[in-house]
Amino acid sequence: MKLEGEVRIPSGCAIAAVISKEGKSMSGEMITNAMKPMHDRSNGLGGGFAGYGIYPEYKDFYALHMFFNDRTTRKNCEQFLKEYFEIVHSEIIPTRKIPAITGEPIIWRYFVAPLKSVLAEKQLDEKEFVARTVMKINTEMSGAYVFSSGKNMGTFKAVGFPEDVGVFYRLDEYEGYSWTAHGRYPTNTPGWWGGAHPFTLLDYSIVHNGEISSYDANRRFIEMFGYRCTLQTDTEVITYIMDYLLRVQGLTLEEAADVIAAPFWSTIASKKDKKEREKLTYLRTVFSSLLVTGPFSIVLGFDGGLMALNDRLKLRSMVVGEKDDKVFIASEEVAIRTMEPDAENIYAPAGGEPVIIRVKDGVPV
C-alpha cells in the first residue's frame, strides 16, 4: 500500500492536439499514442478525440454522431431526422471490441443536409437550424444524444482511458489535418459516455483540463439564447460560449479569448493604446457573464484551425511545440515528444494569451 507522498496526484485531465498548417492528413494513431504517457492524468472515466478533415467524401454534409440507449430510440430519432433533413448516408460507427471498453450504447452516424423547404419555412440559416436541432434532441428525446454535429469532422468518445478509446473507435483507420484529444479525471460530475470530452457543436470542439467555478453564471447566461447544458459536465458550457461569441456575435478568436479569459481591470487600465483599452473594456462589460473563472487550459478545434488558451493565472499546464508544418499542443512535453521526437521551439504560453493556428489560406481541407 502506497503512503501519502509516494503516489503521484496529477492536476487532473490530459489534453493534446496536433495540426498541419499545410492541411496534410495524419492518422488518428498519432494522437492516440500521444495520450499514453499521460495515462496517470486520467482515471478511466472518460476519453475522447476530435478529428478534422476525416470525411472528405461527405464534406458538404453535417456528420451527426449519436448515442442511443436502445433500437427503439434510434428508430424514433431517425424518423424525426427524416422530417427535417435529407439523410445521404447512415451507419453504425465502426468499433473494435476490446476488454477495456464496456457498456457501450448504440453508436451511430448520419450524414445529413437540412431540407431547403424547412429552412425557408423557419427562416433560419442552416447552421442555426442544425444547432437548434441538436439542442432539441439532447433536451427532449430521452436516451438519444448528439455528441458531434460538424461538417467534415467528428468526435469519438467513451468511458475509458483515451488510449483505449482510440483503439476502440479504430482511429488508426481515419486521417485528418487536425486532431484533439482528452483524458478525463472527473472531480464533481459523473463519468459517462456523453460526459466525456470533447464537447462539440457544429464544427467547434473543446477539450479542457480544469474546473469552472463560474459554471452556473455562464450557464444561466448562455441558456437565455437557446443553448441547453444537458451532458452533466461543466466543460460543455465553454463550447456553447464559443459558438455564441464566434458564430452568433461574430467576434474574432482573439476577442473571444478576451471574453472568457478577460484581462484584469488593472491590466486593461495599464494599456497605453486607447482603442485597445476601450475594446477590452467593452468586451468585459458586455459579456461579463461569460468570463470563465477557475483553473483551465483548453483547446478549441474549428474548421481550419486550433486555439489553445490558459486561464489568466495559468493554473493548469500546457505546452506548445513545432516541427516542419505541424504544431503540437499538450498538457506535458512528453506527449509532444511522442508525436514528434524532434519537436522544436517548445514553450509554455502565458496565462490568458491565445495560441491560434490556422491552416494556410488556399490549402484544401
TORVEXVEX-84657 format. One line per 3 residues: number of its first residue (from 0); their letters; for each residue x, y, z of N, C-alpha, C, O. Coordinates in steps of 0.2 Angstrom, whole numbers, m for minus. Layout:
N
NUM	A	X,Y,Z,X,Y,Z,X,Y,Z,X,Y,Z; ...
END
This chain:
365
0	MKL	4,m6,0,0,0,0,4,6,0,9,7,4; 3,11,m5,7,17,m5,5,22,0,m1,23,1; 9,25,3,8,30,8,8,37,5,10,38,m1
3	EGE	5,42,8,4,49,6,11,51,4,16,51,8; 12,54,m2,18,57,m4,22,52,m9,27,54,m12; 20,46,m9,23,41,m13,19,39,m19,21,35,m24
6	VRI	13,42,m20,9,41,m26,8,48,m30,7,53,m26; 8,48,m36,8,54,m40,0,56,m40,m4,52,m41; m1,63,m38,m8,66,m39,m8,71,m44,m5,76,m43
9	PSG	m10,69,m50,m9,73,m56,m14,79,m55,m19,78,m51; m13,84,m59,m18,90,m58,m23,89,m63,m24,94,m67; m26,83,m63,m32,82,m67,m32,82,m74,m29,87,m77
12	CAI	m34,77,m78,m36,78,m85,m29,79,m89,m24,82,m87; m30,76,m96,m24,77,m100,m27,80,m107,m32,77,m109; m24,85,m110,m26,87,m117,m20,86,m122,m14,87,m120
15	AAV	m22,85,m128,m17,85,m133,m20,87,m140,m26,86,m141; m16,90,m144,m18,92,m151,m12,92,m156,m7,93,m154; m14,91,m162,m9,92,m167,m13,95,m173,m19,93,m175
18	ISK	m9,99,m177,m12,102,m183,m7,103,m189,m1,105,m187; m9,101,m195,m4,103,m200,m6,109,m204,m12,110,m206; m2,114,m204,m3,120,m207,m4,120,m214,m7,124,m218
21	EGK	m1,115,m217,m2,113,m224,m8,109,m226,m9,108,m232; m12,107,m221,m18,103,m222,m16,96,m224,m21,93,m227; m11,94,m222,m9,87,m224,m12,82,m219,m13,84,m213
24	SMS	m14,76,m221,m18,71,m217,m13,68,m213,m7,66,m215; m15,66,m207,m12,62,m202,m16,57,m199,m22,58,m198; m14,51,m198,m18,46,m195,m20,47,m188,m16,51,m184
27	GEM	m25,45,m186,m28,46,m179,m23,42,m174,m24,43,m168; m19,37,m176,m15,33,m172,m10,38,m168,m8,37,m163; m8,43,m172,m3,48,m169,m5,51,m162,m2,51,m157
30	ITN	m12,54,m163,m14,57,m157,m16,52,m151,m16,54,m145; m18,46,m153,m20,41,m148,m13,39,m144,m14,39,m138; m8,38,m148,m2,37,m144,1,42,m140,4,41,m135
33	AMK	m1,48,m142,1,54,m138,m2,54,m131,1,57,m126; m7,51,m130,m11,50,m123,m8,45,m119,m9,45,m113; m4,40,m121,m1,35,m117,3,37,m111,2,35,m106
36	PMH	8,42,m113,12,44,m107,9,49,m102,12,50,m97; 3,51,m104,m1,55,m99,m6,51,m95,m11,53,m93; m6,44,m95,m11,40,m93,m13,41,m86,m19,41,m84
39	DRS	m8,43,m82,m10,45,m74,m14,51,m73,m16,52,m68; m15,55,m79,m19,61,m78,m26,59,m79,m31,63,m77; m28,53,m81,m35,51,m82,m36,45,m76,m31,43,m73
42	NGL	m42,43,m76,m44,38,m71,m49,33,m74,m52,29,m71; m49,33,m81,m53,28,m84,m61,30,m85,m65,26,m87; m63,36,m83,m70,38,m83,m71,42,m89,m77,45,m89
45	GGG	m67,43,m94,m68,47,m99,m62,48,m104,m57,50,m101; m63,47,m110,m58,49,m115,m61,50,m122,m66,48,m123; m58,54,m126,m61,56,m132,m56,60,m137,m51,62,m135
48	FAG	m58,60,m143,m54,63,m148,m59,67,m153,m65,65,m154; m56,72,m156,m60,75,m162,m55,76,m168,m49,78,m167; m57,74,m174,m53,74,m180,m57,78,m185,m63,78,m186
51	YGI	m52,82,m188,m55,87,m194,m52,85,m200,m46,83,m201; m56,85,m205,m55,83,m212,m55,75,m213,m52,73,m218; m59,72,m209,m59,65,m209,m65,62,m213,m65,56,m215
54	YPE	m69,66,m216,m75,64,m220,m75,68,m227,m80,71,m228; m69,67,m231,m69,71,m237,m75,69,m242,m77,73,m246; m77,63,m242,m82,61,m246,m89,63,m245,m93,63,m249
57	YKD	m90,66,m238,m96,69,m236,m95,76,m234,m99,78,m229; m90,79,m236,m88,86,m233,m93,91,m233,m93,96,m229; m98,90,m238,m103,96,m238,m109,94,m234,m114,98,m234
60	FYA	m109,89,m230,m115,87,m226,m113,87,m218,m107,86,m216; m118,88,m214,m116,88,m207,m116,81,m205,m120,77,m206; m111,79,m201,m110,72,m198,m112,72,m191,m109,75,m186
63	LHM	m118,69,m190,m121,68,m183,m119,62,m180,m121,56,m182; m115,62,m175,m113,56,m171,m118,56,m165,m119,61,m162; m120,50,m164,m126,49,m159,m125,43,m155,m123,38,m157
66	FFN	m127,44,m149,m128,38,m144,m135,37,m143,m139,42,m142; m137,31,m143,m144,28,m142,m144,23,m136,m140,19,m136; m149,24,m132,m149,18,m127,m152,12,m130,m150,7,m127
69	DRT	m156,12,m135,m159,6,m137,m161,7,m145,m161,13,m147; m163,2,m148,m165,2,m155,m171,6,m156,m172,10,m161; m176,6,m152,m182,9,m152,m181,17,m152,m184,21,m157
72	TRK	m177,19,m148,m175,26,m148,m172,28,m154,m173,34,m157; m167,24,m157,m164,26,m163,m169,26,m169,m168,31,m173; m173,22,m169,m178,22,m175,m183,28,m174,m184,31,m179
75	NCE	m185,30,m168,m189,36,m167,m185,42,m169,m188,47,m172; m179,43,m167,m175,48,m169,m173,49,m176,m173,54,m179; m172,43,m179,m171,43,m186,m177,46,m190,m177,49,m195
78	QFL	m183,44,m188,m189,46,m191,m190,54,m190,m192,57,m195; m188,56,m184,m188,63,m183,m183,67,m188,m185,72,m191; m177,64,m189,m172,67,m193,m175,68,m200,m174,73,m204
81	KEY	m178,63,m202,m181,62,m209,m186,68,m211,m187,70,m217; m189,70,m206,m194,76,m207,m191,82,m208,m194,87,m211; m184,83,m206,m181,90,m207,m175,89,m211,m172,95,m213
84	FEI	m172,84,m212,m165,83,m216,m166,78,m222,m170,73,m221; m162,79,m226,m160,74,m231,m154,69,m228,m149,72,m227; m156,63,m227,m150,59,m225,m147,55,m231,m150,51,m234
87	VHS	m141,57,m232,m137,54,m238,m134,48,m236,m133,44,m241; m132,47,m230,m129,40,m228,m130,40,m220,m129,45,m217; m131,34,m218,m131,32,m211,m128,25,m210,m129,21,m214
90	EII	m125,25,m204,m122,18,m202,m120,18,m195,m119,23,m192; m119,12,m192,m116,11,m186,m109,13,m186,m105,12,m191; m106,17,m181,m99,19,m181,m95,13,m180,m96,10,m175
93	PTR	m90,11,m184,m86,5,m183,m82,5,m177,m79,11,m175; m82,0,m173,m78,0,m167,m75,m7,m167,m76,m12,m170; m70,m7,m162,m66,m13,m161,m67,m16,m154,m66,m12,m149
96	KIP	m70,m22,m153,m71,m24,m147,m65,m25,m143,m61,m29,m145; m64,m22,m137,m58,m23,m133,m61,m24,m126,m66,m20,m124; m57,m27,m121,m59,m28,m114,m60,m22,m110,m64,m21,m106
99	AIT	m56,m17,m112,m55,m11,m108,m61,m6,m109,m63,m2,m105; m65,m7,m114,m71,m3,m115,m77,m7,m115,m78,m12,m119; m82,m6,m110,m88,m10,m110,m94,m5,m109,m93,1,m108
102	GEP	m100,m8,m109,m106,m5,m108,m108,0,m113,m111,5,m112; m105,m1,m119,m106,5,m125,m114,5,m127,m117,0,m127; m116,11,m128,m123,12,m131,m123,10,m138,m117,8,m141
105	IIW	m128,11,m142,m128,11,m149,m125,17,m152,m127,22,m150; m120,16,m156,m116,22,m158,m117,23,m166,m115,18,m169; m120,28,m168,m122,29,m175,m120,35,m178,m119,40,m174
108	RYF	m120,36,m184,m118,42,m188,m123,43,m194,m124,38,m197; m125,49,m195,m129,51,m200,m126,57,m204,m123,62,m201; m125,57,m210,m123,62,m214,m129,66,m217,m133,63,m221
111	VAP	m130,72,m216,m137,75,m217,m136,82,m220,m131,85,m219; m141,84,m223,m142,91,m225,m149,94,m224,m154,90,m225; m150,100,m221,m156,102,m219,m160,103,m225,m158,105,m231
114	LKS	m167,101,m225,m171,102,m231,m172,110,m232,m174,113,m228; m171,112,m239,m172,119,m240,m179,121,m239,m180,127,m237; m184,117,m240,m191,119,m238,m192,121,m231,m195,125,m229
117	VLA	m188,117,m226,m189,118,m219,m185,124,m217,m188,128,m213; m179,126,m220,m175,132,m219,m180,138,m221,m180,143,m217; m183,137,m227,m187,143,m229,m193,144,m224,m194,150,m223
120	EKQ	m196,139,m222,m202,139,m218,m200,143,m211,m203,147,m208; m194,140,m208,m192,143,m202,m188,149,m202,m186,152,m197; m186,151,m208,m182,157,m209,m176,157,m205,m174,162,m201
123	LDE	m172,152,m206,m166,151,m202,m160,149,m207,m162,145,m212; m154,151,m205,m149,148,m209,m147,141,m207,m149,139,m201; m143,137,m211,m143,130,m209,m139,129,m203,m141,124,m199
126	KEF	m134,133,m201,m130,132,m195,m135,133,m189,m134,129,m184; m139,138,m189,m143,139,m183,m148,134,m183,m150,131,m177; m151,131,m188,m156,126,m188,m153,119,m185,m156,116,m181
129	VAR	m147,118,m188,m143,112,m185,m142,112,m178,m143,108,m174; m140,118,m175,m138,119,m168,m145,118,m164,m145,115,m159; m150,121,m167,m157,120,m163,m159,113,m163,m162,111,m158
132	TVM	m158,110,m168,m160,103,m169,m156,98,m163,m159,94,m160; m149,100,m163,m145,96,m158,m148,98,m151,m148,93,m147; m150,104,m149,m152,105,m143,m159,102,m142,m160,100,m136
135	KIN	m163,102,m147,m170,99,m146,m169,91,m145,m172,88,m140; m165,88,m148,m164,80,m147,m161,79,m140,m164,75,m137; m156,83,m138,m152,81,m132,m157,83,m126,m156,81,m121
138	TEM	m161,88,m127,m166,90,m122,m172,86,m121,m174,84,m116; m175,84,m127,m182,82,m127,m182,74,m129,m187,71,m127; m177,71,m131,m178,64,m134,m174,60,m129,m168,59,m129
141	SGA	m177,57,m124,m174,53,m119,m170,47,m122,m173,43,m126; m164,46,m120,m160,41,m122,m156,42,m129,m153,37,m132; m157,48,m132,m153,50,m138,m149,56,m137,m151,61,m134
144	YVF	m143,56,m139,m138,61,m138,m134,62,m144,m131,58,m147; m134,69,m147,m130,70,m152,m123,73,m149,m123,78,m146; m118,69,m150,m112,72,m147,m107,74,m152,m101,76,m151
147	SSG	m109,75,m159,m104,78,m164,m109,80,m169,m113,76,m171; m108,86,m172,m113,89,m177,m110,93,m183,m113,97,m186; m103,93,m184,m100,97,m189,m99,94,m195,m101,88,m197
150	KNM	m97,98,m200,m95,96,m207,m88,94,m207,m83,97,m205; m87,88,m210,m80,85,m212,m76,85,m205,m70,86,m205; m79,83,m200,m76,82,m193,m80,77,m189,m86,76,m191
153	GTF	m77,75,m184,m81,70,m180,m78,69,m173,m72,70,m172; m82,68,m168,m79,67,m161,m81,59,m160,m86,57,m161; m76,57,m156,m76,50,m154,m75,49,m146,m69,51,m144
156	KAV	m79,47,m142,m78,47,m135,m82,42,m131,m86,39,m134; m79,40,m125,m82,34,m122,m80,35,m114,m76,39,m113; m82,30,m110,m80,29,m104,m74,24,m104,m74,19,m106
159	GFP	m68,27,m102,m62,23,m103,m56,27,m103,m56,34,m103; m50,24,m103,m44,28,m104,m43,30,m112,m45,26,m116; m40,36,m113,m41,39,m120,m37,34,m125,m39,33,m131
162	EDV	m31,31,m123,m28,27,m127,m32,21,m129,m31,18,m135; m36,18,m125,m41,13,m126,m47,15,m131,m49,11,m135; m49,21,m129,m54,24,m133,m52,25,m141,m56,23,m145
165	GVF	m46,27,m142,m44,27,m149,m43,21,m152,m45,20,m158; m41,15,m149,m41,9,m152,m48,6,m153,m50,3,m158; m53,8,m148,m60,5,m148,m63,8,m155,m67,5,m158
168	YRL	m62,15,m156,m65,18,m162,m61,17,m168,m63,20,m173; m56,13,m168,m52,12,m174,m49,18,m177,m49,19,m183; m46,23,m173,m44,29,m176,m38,29,m180,m37,33,m184
171	DEY	m35,23,m180,m29,22,m185,m32,21,m192,m27,22,m196; m38,20,m193,m41,20,m200,m43,27,m202,m46,27,m208; m43,32,m198,m45,39,m200,m39,43,m202,m34,42,m199
174	EGY	m40,48,m206,m35,53,m207,m38,60,m207,m43,61,m210; m34,64,m204,m37,71,m204,m31,76,m203,m25,74,m202; m32,83,m205,m27,88,m204,m26,90,m197,m21,94,m196
177	SWT	m31,89,m193,m30,91,m186,m34,86,m181,m39,83,m183; m31,85,m175,m34,81,m170,m33,84,m163,m28,87,m162; m38,83,m159,m38,85,m152,m39,79,m148,m43,74,m150
180	AHG	m37,78,m142,m38,73,m138,m39,75,m130,m37,80,m128; m42,70,m126,m43,72,m119,m43,65,m115,m46,60,m117; m40,65,m110,m41,60,m105,m44,63,m98,m42,68,m96
183	RYP	m49,60,m96,m53,64,m91,m52,61,m84,m51,55,m83; m52,66,m79,m51,64,m72,m57,68,m68,m56,73,m66; m63,65,m69,m69,69,m66,m68,71,m59,m66,67,m55
186	TNT	m70,77,m57,m70,79,m50,m77,79,m47,m78,75,m42; m81,83,m49,m88,83,m46,m94,82,m51,m99,84,m49; m92,79,m56,m98,77,m61,m97,70,m63,m91,67,m63
189	PGW	m102,66,m65,m102,59,m67,m97,57,m73,m97,61,m77; m95,51,m73,m91,49,m78,m96,44,m82,m98,39,m80; m98,47,m88,m102,43,m93,m101,45,m100,m97,50,m101
192	WGG	m103,41,m104,m101,42,m112,m103,49,m114,m98,52,m117; m108,52,m113,m110,58,m115,m106,64,m112,m105,69,m114; m103,62,m106,m99,67,m102,m92,67,m103,m88,71,m101
195	AHP	m90,63,m108,m83,63,m109,m81,69,m114,m86,71,m118; m75,71,m114,m73,76,m119,m71,73,m126,m70,67,m126; m71,76,m131,m73,83,m132,m80,85,m132,m84,80,m133
198	FTL	m82,91,m131,m89,93,m132,m89,97,m138,m85,101,m139; m94,96,m142,m94,100,m148,m101,103,m150,m106,101,m147; m101,107,m154,m107,110,m158,m105,113,m164,m101,117,m165
201	LDY	m109,110,m170,m106,112,m176,m99,110,m177,m97,104,m175; m95,114,m180,m88,112,m181,m83,114,m175,m77,113,m175; m86,117,m170,m82,119,m164,m82,113,m159,m87,109,m157
204	SIV	m76,111,m156,m75,106,m151,m70,109,m146,m66,113,m147; m71,107,m140,m67,109,m134,m65,103,m130,m69,99,m128; m58,103,m128,m56,99,m123,m53,103,m118,m50,109,m119
207	HNG	m54,101,m112,m52,106,m106,m49,102,m100,m52,96,m98; m44,105,m97,m41,102,m91,m42,108,m86,m40,113,m86; m46,106,m81,m48,111,m75,m55,110,m73,m58,105,m73
210	EIS	m57,116,m70,m63,116,m66,m66,123,m67,m63,128,m66; m73,123,m69,m76,130,m70,m80,132,m64,m85,130,m63; m77,137,m60,m81,139,m54,m86,144,m56,m91,145,m52
213	SYD	m86,146,m62,m91,151,m64,m97,148,m68,m101,151,m71; m97,141,m68,m101,137,m72,m109,140,m72,m112,141,m77; m111,140,m66,m118,142,m65,m120,149,m68,m125,150,m72
216	ANR	m115,154,m67,m116,160,m70,m116,160,m78,m120,163,m82; m111,156,m80,m110,155,m88,m116,152,m91,m119,154,m96; m118,146,m87,m124,143,m90,m130,147,m90,m134,147,m95
219	RFI	m132,150,m85,m138,154,m84,m138,160,m90,m143,161,m93; m132,163,m92,m132,167,m97,m133,164,m104,m137,166,m108; m130,159,m105,m130,156,m112,m136,153,m113,m138,152,m119
222	EMF	m140,150,m108,m146,147,m109,m152,152,m111,m157,150,m113; m150,158,m110,m155,163,m112,m156,164,m120,m160,167,m122; m151,161,m123,m150,161,m130,m151,155,m134,m149,154,m139
225	GYR	m155,150,m130,m157,144,m133,m153,138,m132,m154,132,m134; m147,139,m129,m142,133,m128,m145,129,m122,m148,132,m118; m144,123,m122,m146,119,m116,m140,115,m114,m137,111,m118
228	CTL	m138,115,m107,m132,111,m105,m136,105,m102,m139,105,m97; m135,99,m105,m138,93,m104,m133,87,m102,m135,82,m100; m127,88,m103,m122,82,m103,m118,82,m96,m114,78,m96
231	QTD	m121,85,m91,m118,85,m84,m111,86,m83,m108,82,m79; m108,90,m87,m101,91,m86,m100,99,m88,m102,102,m93; m96,102,m83,m96,110,m84,m92,112,m91,m94,117,m93
234	TEV	m88,108,m93,m85,110,m100,m89,111,m105,m88,115,m110; m95,108,m105,m100,109,m111,m102,116,m112,m103,118,m118; m102,120,m107,m104,127,m107,m99,131,m111,m101,136,m115
237	ITY	m92,129,m111,m87,133,m115,m89,132,m122,m88,137,m126; m91,126,m124,m92,125,m131,m97,130,m134,m97,133,m139; m103,130,m130,m108,135,m132,m106,142,m131,m109,146,m135
240	IMD	m102,144,m127,m100,151,m126,m96,152,m133,m97,158,m135; m92,148,m135,m88,149,m141,m92,150,m147,m91,154,m151; m97,145,m147,m102,146,m153,m105,153,m153,m106,156,m158
243	YLL	m108,155,m147,m111,161,m147,m107,167,m148,m109,171,m152; m101,167,m146,m96,173,m147,m94,173,m154,m94,178,m157; m92,167,m157,m89,167,m164,m94,167,m169,m94,171,m174
246	RVQ	m99,162,m169,m104,162,m174,m110,167,m174,m111,170,m179; m112,167,m168,m118,172,m167,m116,179,m167,m119,183,m170; m111,181,m162,m109,188,m161,m104,190,m166,m103,196,m167
249	GLT	m101,185,m170,m96,187,m175,m89,190,m172,m86,194,m176; m88,188,m166,m81,190,m163,m76,186,m166,m77,181,m169; m70,189,m166,m64,186,m168,m62,181,m163,m64,181,m157
252	LEE	m57,176,m165,m54,172,m160,m51,175,m154,m52,174,m148; m47,180,m156,m44,184,m151,m48,188,m146,m47,188,m140; m54,191,m149,m59,194,m145,m63,189,m140,m64,191,m134
255	AAD	m64,183,m143,m67,178,m139,m63,176,m133,m65,175,m127; m56,175,m134,m52,174,m129,m52,179,m124,m51,178,m118; m52,186,m126,m53,191,m121,m59,192,m117,m60,196,m112
258	VIA	m64,188,m119,m70,187,m115,m70,182,m110,m71,183,m104; m68,176,m112,m68,170,m107,m62,170,m103,m62,168,m97; m56,173,m105,m50,174,m101,m49,182,m100,m43,184,m102
261	APF	m54,185,m98,m53,193,m99,m47,195,m94,m46,193,m89; m43,200,m97,m38,203,m93,m41,206,m87,m47,209,m87; m37,207,m81,m39,210,m75,m40,218,m77,m37,220,m82
264	WST	m45,221,m73,m46,228,m74,m40,232,m74,m39,237,m77; m35,230,m69,m29,234,m68,m25,233,m75,m21,238,m77; m25,227,m78,m21,226,m84,m24,230,m90,m20,234,m94
267	IAS	m31,231,m90,m34,235,m95,m32,242,m94,m31,246,m99; m32,244,m88,m31,251,m87,m24,253,m88,m23,259,m90; m20,249,m88,m12,250,m90,m11,250,m97,m5,252,m99
270	KKD	m16,248,m101,m14,248,m109,m14,255,m111,m18,260,m110; m8,257,m115,m7,263,m117,m11,265,m123,m13,271,m125; m13,260,m127,m17,261,m133,m24,262,m131,m27,258,m129
273	KKE	m27,268,m133,m33,270,m131,m39,265,m134,m43,263,m131; m38,264,m141,m43,259,m144,m43,252,m141,m48,249,m140; m37,250,m139,m37,243,m136,m40,243,m129,m43,239,m128
276	REK	m38,248,m126,m41,249,m119,m49,249,m119,m52,246,m115; m51,253,m124,m59,254,m125,m62,247,m127,m67,245,m125; m58,243,m132,m61,237,m134,m61,232,m128,m66,229,m127
279	LTY	m56,232,m124,m56,227,m119,m61,229,m113,m64,224,m111; m62,235,m112,m67,237,m108,m74,235,m110,m78,233,m106; m75,236,m116,m82,234,m119,m83,227,m119,m88,225,m117
282	LRT	m78,223,m120,m79,215,m120,m80,213,m113,m85,209,m112; m77,216,m108,m78,214,m101,m84,216,m99,m87,213,m94; m87,222,m101,m93,224,m98,m99,221,m101,m104,219,m98
285	VFS	m99,220,m108,m105,217,m112,m106,210,m110,m111,207,m110; m100,206,m110,m100,199,m109,m97,197,m103,m94,192,m102; m99,201,m97,m96,199,m91,m98,193,m88,m94,189,m85
288	SLL	m104,190,m90,m106,184,m88,m103,178,m91,m104,172,m89; m99,179,m96,m96,174,m100,m88,173,m98,m85,170,m101; m86,177,m93,m79,176,m90,m79,170,m87,m83,168,m83
291	VTG	m74,165,m89,m74,159,m86,m68,159,m81,m63,161,m82; m70,158,m74,m66,158,m69,m64,151,m66,m68,146,m68; m59,150,m63,m56,144,m61,m50,142,m65,m49,145,m70
294	PFS	m47,136,m63,m41,134,m67,m43,131,m73,m48,126,m73; m40,133,m79,m42,129,m85,m36,130,m90,m33,135,m91; m35,125,m94,m32,125,m101,m36,122,m106,m39,116,m104
297	IVL	m38,125,m111,m42,122,m116,m39,122,m123,m35,126,m125; m42,118,m127,m40,118,m135,m47,118,m138,m51,114,m137; m48,123,m142,m54,124,m146,m52,122,m153,m47,124,m157
300	GFD	m55,117,m156,m55,115,m163,m60,118,m167,m66,119,m165; m58,120,m173,m63,123,m178,m61,121,m185,m56,119,m186; m66,123,m189,m64,121,m196,m58,125,m199,m59,131,m199
303	GGL	m53,122,m200,m47,125,m202,m42,128,m197,m37,132,m199; m43,126,m191,m38,128,m186,m39,126,m179,m44,122,m177; m35,128,m174,m35,127,m167,m33,133,m163,m30,137,m166
306	MAL	m36,133,m157,m34,139,m152,m33,136,m146,m37,132,m143; m27,137,m143,m26,135,m136,m26,141,m131,m24,146,m133; m28,140,m125,m29,145,m121,m29,143,m113,m32,138,m111
309	NDR	m25,146,m109,m25,145,m102,m29,151,m98,m30,156,m101; m31,149,m92,m34,154,m88,m29,160,m87,m23,159,m88; m31,165,m84,m27,171,m83,m21,170,m79,m16,173,m79
312	LKL	m22,166,m74,m16,164,m69,m12,158,m71,m8,157,m67; m14,155,m76,m10,149,m79,m10,144,m73,m5,142,m71; m16,142,m71,m16,137,m65,m16,130,m68,m16,125,m64
315	RSM	m16,129,m75,m15,122,m77,m10,122,m83,m9,127,m86; m6,116,m83,m1,116,m88,m3,115,m95,m8,112,m97; 1,118,m99,0,117,m107,6,120,m110,9,125,m109
318	VVG	9,115,m115,15,117,m119,14,116,m126,9,113,m128; 17,120,m130,17,120,m137,23,119,m140,29,121,m138; 23,115,m146,29,114,m150,28,114,m157,22,114,m159
321	EKD	34,114,m161,33,114,m168,38,109,m172,43,108,m169; 36,107,m178,41,104,m182,38,104,m189,33,102,m190; 42,107,m193,40,107,m200,34,111,m201,33,117,m198
324	DKV	28,108,m204,22,112,m204,17,110,m199,11,112,m199; 19,106,m194,15,104,m189,16,108,m182,21,110,m180; 10,109,m179,11,112,m172,7,107,m167,2,104,m169
327	FIA	11,107,m161,8,102,m156,7,105,m150,10,110,m148; 1,103,m147,m1,106,m140,m2,100,m135,m5,95,m137; 0,101,m129,m2,96,m124,m1,98,m117,2,103,m116
330	SEE	m3,94,m113,m3,96,m105,5,95,m103,7,98,m99; 8,90,m106,15,89,m105,19,88,m111,17,86,m116; 26,90,m110,30,90,m116,31,82,m119,32,81,m125
333	VAI	31,77,m114,32,71,m116,27,68,m121,28,64,m126; 20,71,m121,15,69,m126,17,72,m133,16,69,m138; 20,78,m133,23,81,m139,28,77,m142,29,76,m148
336	RTM	33,75,m138,39,71,m140,37,64,m142,40,61,m147; 31,61,m140,28,55,m143,26,56,m150,27,51,m154; 23,62,m151,21,63,m158,26,65,m163,26,63,m168
339	EPD	31,69,m160,37,71,m164,43,72,m160,44,77,m156; 47,66,m160,53,66,m155,58,72,m156,61,75,m151; 58,75,m162,62,81,m164,59,88,m164,61,92,m167
342	AEN	53,88,m160,49,94,m160,54,100,m157,58,99,m153; 52,106,m160,57,112,m158,52,117,m155,46,117,m155; 56,122,m153,53,128,m150,47,127,m145,42,129,m145
345	IYA	49,122,m141,44,120,m135,44,126,m130,49,129,m128; 37,128,m129,36,134,m124,30,133,m121,25,130,m123; 29,136,m115,23,137,m112,19,143,m113,22,149,m111
348	PAG	13,144,m116,10,150,m117,8,154,m110,7,150,m105; 8,160,m111,7,164,m105,m1,164,m103,m5,162,m108; m3,165,m97,m10,164,m95,m14,170,m99,m12,175,m99
351	GEP	m19,167,m101,m24,172,m105,m22,174,m112,m26,178,m115; m16,171,m114,m14,173,m121,m15,168,m126,m12,162,m125; m20,168,m131,m22,163,m135,m16,161,m140,m12,165,m142
354	VII	m16,155,m141,m11,152,m147,m16,150,m152,m19,145,m151; m16,153,m158,m20,152,m163,m16,149,m169,m12,153,m172; m18,144,m172,m15,141,m178,m20,139,m183,m25,136,m182
357	RVK	m19,142,m189,m24,141,m195,m20,137,m200,m15,138,m202; m24,133,m204,m22,130,m210,m21,136,m215,m25,140,m215; m15,136,m219,m14,141,m223,m19,142,m228,m23,138,m231
360	DGV	m20,149,m230,m26,151,m235,m24,147,m242,m18,146,m244; m29,145,m245,m29,141,m251,m27,134,m251,m27,131,m256; m26,131,m245,m24,124,m244,m31,121,m243,m34,122,m238
363	PV	m33,116,m247,m39,112,m246,m39,108,m240,m34,105,m239; m44,109,m236,m45,105,m230,m51,101,m230,m53,97,m225
END
